[in-house]
Amino acid sequence: MSEKKKELVVQETKTELNMETNEATIKNLIYVIRGQQVMLDSDLAILYQVETKVLNQAVKRNLLRFPETFRFQLNKDEFTNLKSQFVTSSSHDDNNYGGRRKLPYVFTEQGIAMLSAVLRSDVAIQVSIKIMNTFVEMRRFMANNSIVLNRINEIEVKQLIYQKNADEKFDQIFTYISEHEEVSQKIFFEGQVYDAFSLLTELIAKAKKEIVLIDNYVDVLTLNILAKKQENVKVQIYTLKKTRLSSMDINNFNQQYPTLGVDYTEEFHDRFIIIDGTLAYHVGASLKDAGKKCFAINRIEDRANILDILNRIKKTDNGGTDDRRE
């Protein structure tokens, strides 16, 4: 095959990677290094449709999630040996990999599972699932093929046996990721009323015991969102005394979705949602107006800030619920 034809094959293969991630493609990108099945950071970046730099920066921001058993950097000998394998693979351009300024990182199966949580995108999750399925399929093939097993050294055999027993654990990892995936920041623009409503109801549904809402302007539209809570979850609203909620609104809500309490405070300007005392969000608009104008929702990461808000509520709490008469 001429050099031009080889170059054409490489370009076509890269295009296919972006359009469709299939099992055959992934198999060609898995290597055995240090007795472990791994994938290159640059290959994963192509599959996840991000730049290699962006992928590695996301990892650096979450280094505690990536011990060396999840991700490690190749040494010169390992990278030289790996480049020699690119010659027989149409999935790589040896010149591109040889031109890297820094030695690449590789990710083990556990590291790839963690990547989908860090990158926080639908593409990352779906591609990671396909990669994990390919890892599992390759182990099954090798475990059932005695010829292949005879060519694998003792360390690799032990690794295969261990990973075969770990398949169930990875299923649990993806279940956890799918149940806990969330974005720490979200911006909605004017007119995205339904999108904002959907996210707010998802947040409300996370609560297991209690929801605290601090919002100076609440009405029955606010209750429509709070009604999406799980059964037996207590709701406590802190608002201004001029609230549009009537005693009848509160009583009607409590008849079907107990228990709702309303207290008054003038200490807050912004809106906050605190879930089970540990998960908190700063909301840029009153819940009833979410999506009518551009606003943002941000997760409060600092536990101390959450405690400060809760303590402030306790200090200003007048201890009474809405008892106005119609």
C-alpha positions in Angstrom: 0.0 0.0 0.0 1.4 3.4 -0.9 2.0 6.2 1.6 -0.9 8.2 0.3 -3.3 5.3 0.6 -2.1 4.7 4.1 -2.7 8.3 5.0 -6.2 8.1 3.5 -7.0 5.0 5.6 -5.9 6.8 8.8 -8.1 9.9 8.0 -11.1 7.7 7.2 -10.6 5.7 10.4 -10.5 8.9 12.5 -13.7 10.1 10.9 -15.4 6.8 11.8 -14.3 7.2 15.4 -16.2 10.5 15.6 -19.3 9.2 13.9 -19.7 5.8 15.4 -18.0 4.0 18.3 -18.3 0.3 17.8 -16.7 -2.7 19.4 -14.3 -3.4 16.7 -12.9 0.1 16.8 -12.5 0.0 20.6 -10.7 -3.4 20.5 -8.0 -1.9 18.2 -7.4 0.8 20.8 -6.9 -1.4 23.9 -3.3 -2.4 24.8 -1.7 -4.5 27.5 0.9 -2.5 29.5 2.3 -3.4 32.9 0.1 -6.4 32.8 -3.1 -4.4 32.5 -5.5 -3.6 29.7 -5.3 0.2 29.1 -6.3 2.9 26.6 -4.4 6.0 25.6 -5.6 9.5 26.7 -5.6 10.7 23.1 -7.7 7.8 21.9 -10.2 8.3 24.7 -10.4 12.0 23.8 -11.3 11.1 20.2 -14.0 8.7 21.4 -15.4 11.2 24.0 -15.3 14.0 21.3 -13.1 16.3 23.4 -9.5 17.5 23.1 -6.8 15.5 24.8 -5.8 18.6 26.8 -9.4 19.0 28.0 -9.6 15.4 29.1 -6.4 15.6 31.1 -7.3 18.9 32.6 -10.6 17.4 33.9 -8.5 14.6 35.4 -6.1 17.1 37.1 -9.0 18.8 38.7 -10.1 15.5 40.2 -6.7 13.8 40.9 -8.0 12.1 44.1 -10.3 10.0 41.9 -7.5 8.8 39.8 -4.8 6.8 41.7 -2.1 5.1 39.7 -4.2 2.0 39.5 -6.7 4.0 37.5 -4.2 6.2 35.4 -0.5 6.3 34.9 2.0 8.0 32.6 4.1 5.9 30.2 7.8 5.9 30.4 10.0 6.3 27.2 10.5 2.6 26.7 6.8 1.8 27.0 5.9 4.6 24.6 8.5 3.5 22.1 7.2 -0.1 22.3 3.6 1.2 21.9 4.5 3.3 18.9 5.8 0.2 17.2 2.4 -1.4 17.5 0.8 1.6 15.6 2.6 0.5 12.4 0.3 -2.5 12.2 -2.9 -0.6 13.2 -4.9 1.6 10.8 -6.4 3.4 13.8 -3.3 5.5 14.5 -1.1 8.0 12.8 2.4 7.3 14.1 3.7 10.7 13.2 1.0 12.4 15.3 1.8 10.3 18.3 5.5 10.6 17.9 5.2 14.4 17.9 3.8 14.7 21.4 5.8 16.9 23.7 4.9 14.9 26.8 4.7 11.2 27.4 1.0 10.1 27.2 -1.2 8.9 30.0 -3.1 5.6 29.8 -6.3 4.7 31.7 -7.1 1.3 33.1 -10.6 -0.1 33.1 -11.3 1.5 36.5 -10.0 4.8 35.3 -12.3 4.8 32.2 -15.3 4.1 34.5 -14.4 7.1 36.6 -13.8 9.3 33.5 -17.5 9.3 32.6 -18.3 10.8 35.9 -15.7 13.5 35.7 -16.4 14.6 32.1 -20.2 14.8 32.9 -21.5 14.4 29.4 -24.0 12.0 27.7 -21.3 11.1 25.1 -18.8 10.2 27.9 -21.3 8.0 29.7 -22.5 6.2 26.5 -19.0 5.7 25.1 -17.6 4.5 28.5 -20.4 1.9 28.7 -19.4 0.6 25.2 -15.7 0.5 26.2 -16.5 -1.4 29.4 -18.6 -3.9 27.4 -15.7 -4.3 25.0 -13.2 -5.0 27.9 -15.6 -7.6 29.3 -16.0 -9.2 25.9 -12.3 -9.4 25.3 -11.7 -11.0 28.7 -14.3 -13.6 27.9 -12.8 -14.3 24.6 -9.3 -14.7 26.0 -10.5 -16.8 29.0 -12.2 -19.2 26.6 -9.4 -19.4 24.1 -6.5 -21.6 25.2 -4.2 -20.6 22.4 -4.5 -16.9 23.4 -4.0 -17.8 27.1 -0.8 -19.7 26.4 0.6 -16.5 24.9 -0.2 -14.4 27.9 2.3 -14.3 30.7 1.4 -15.3 34.3 0.8 -11.7 35.4 -1.7 -11.0 32.6 -3.6 -14.3 33.4 -4.0 -13.2 37.0 -5.2 -9.8 35.9 -7.8 -11.4 33.6 -9.1 -13.6 36.3 -9.4 -10.7 38.7 -11.1 -8.5 36.2 -13.5 -11.2 35.2 -14.7 -11.4 38.8 -14.9 -7.6 38.9 -17.5 -7.3 36.1 -20.4 -7.1 38.5 -18.6 -4.3 40.4 -18.4 -2.2 37.2 -22.1 -2.7 36.6 -22.6 -1.2 40.1 -20.3 1.7 39.2 -22.4 2.7 36.1 -25.6 2.3 38.1 -24.2 4.8 40.6 -23.0 7.2 37.9 -26.4 7.2 36.2 -28.2 7.8 39.5 -25.8 10.5 40.8 -24.8 12.3 37.6 -25.5 16.0 37.9 -24.0 19.3 36.7 -22.8 21.7 39.3 -23.8 24.8 37.3 -26.6 25.3 34.8 -27.8 28.5 33.0 -31.3 28.8 31.5 -32.2 31.5 29.0 -35.5 33.3 28.5 -38.2 30.9 27.4 -36.7 27.7 28.8 -39.5 27.4 31.3 -40.0 23.7 30.9 -36.3 22.9 31.0 -36.0 24.9 34.2 -39.1 23.2 35.7 -37.6 19.7 34.8 -34.3 20.4 36.5 -35.9 21.9 39.6 -38.2 18.9 40.0 -35.2 16.6 39.6 -33.5 18.4 42.4 -36.6 18.2 44.6 -36.9 14.5 44.0 -33.4 13.9 45.4 -34.5 14.6 48.9 -35.0 11.6 51.2 -36.0 13.5 54.4 -36.3 17.2 54.2 -36.3 20.2 51.7 -35.6 23.7 52.9 -36.6 26.4 50.4 -35.6 30.1 50.9 -37.6 32.2 48.5 -39.1 35.6 49.0 -41.8 35.1 46.3 -43.7 31.9 46.5 -47.2 30.9 45.2 -49.0 27.9 44.0 -46.6 27.5 41.1 -43.9 27.0 43.7 -46.0 24.2 45.2 -46.4 22.6 41.8 -42.6 22.0 41.8 -42.5 20.9 45.5 -45.2 18.4 44.8 -42.6 16.3 42.9 -40.9 15.4 46.1 -40.8 11.9 47.4 -43.4 10.6 49.8 -42.9 11.6 53.5 -40.3 14.2 52.7 -40.9 17.3 54.9 -40.9 20.8 53.2 -40.1 24.0 55.0 -40.4 27.3 53.2 -38.9 30.6 54.4 -40.4 33.6 52.7 -41.6 37.2 53.2 -44.9 37.8 55.1 -46.4 39.2 52.0 -46.3 35.8 50.4 -49.1 35.0 47.9 -49.6 31.6 49.5 -52.9 31.4 51.4 -53.8 29.1 54.3 -56.0 27.2 51.9 -53.1 26.6 49.5 -51.0 25.2 52.3 -53.8 23.1 53.7 -54.7 21.7 50.2 -51.0 20.8 49.6 -50.7 19.1 53.0 -53.8 17.0 52.4 -52.1 15.3 49.5 -48.3 15.9 50.0 -47.6 16.3 53.7 -45.8 18.0 55.3 -45.4 21.6 54.3 -44.6 24.5 56.7 -44.2 28.2 56.0 -42.1 30.6 58.2 -41.2 34.2 57.6 -37.8 35.9 57.4 -36.4 39.1 55.8 -32.8 38.0 56.2 -32.4 36.7 52.6 -32.3 38.3 49.2 -31.3 35.3 47.1 -33.0 31.9 46.7 -31.7 28.7 48.1 -32.7 25.0 48.1 -31.2 22.8 50.8 -31.8 19.1 50.5 -31.4 16.8 53.6 -29.2 19.4 55.2 -26.2 18.4 53.0 -26.9 19.3 49.4 -27.6 23.0 48.6 -28.2 25.1 45.5 -28.2 28.8 44.9 -31.0 29.7 42.5 -30.9 32.9 40.6 -34.7 33.3 40.3 -37.8 32.5 42.3 -39.0 29.0 41.6 -42.3 30.3 40.3 -40.5 32.5 37.7 -37.8 30.0 36.6 -37.2 30.2 32.9 -39.1 33.4 32.3 -35.8 35.3 32.2 -32.2 34.2 32.0 -31.0 32.8 35.4 -28.5 30.3 36.8 -28.5 27.4 39.3 -25.3 26.7 41.1 -24.5 23.9 43.5 -22.9 25.1 46.8 -19.8 22.9 47.3 -18.6 24.3 50.6 -20.2 22.5 53.5 -19.4 25.4 55.8 -21.6 27.7 53.7 -24.5 25.3 53.9 -24.2 25.2 57.7 -24.0 29.0 57.9 -27.3 29.3 55.9 -29.0 26.7 58.2 -27.8 28.4 61.3 -29.0 31.8 60.1 -32.4 30.3 59.5 -32.5 29.0 63.1 -31.6 32.4 64.5 -34.2 34.3 62.5 -36.9 31.6 62.7 -40.0 33.0 64.5 -41.3 29.5 65.1 -44.6 30.0 63.4 -46.3 28.8 60.3 -48.8 30.6 58.1 -52.0 30.9 60.1 -53.8 33.6 58.2 -57.6 33.3 57.6 -59.2 33.5 54.3 
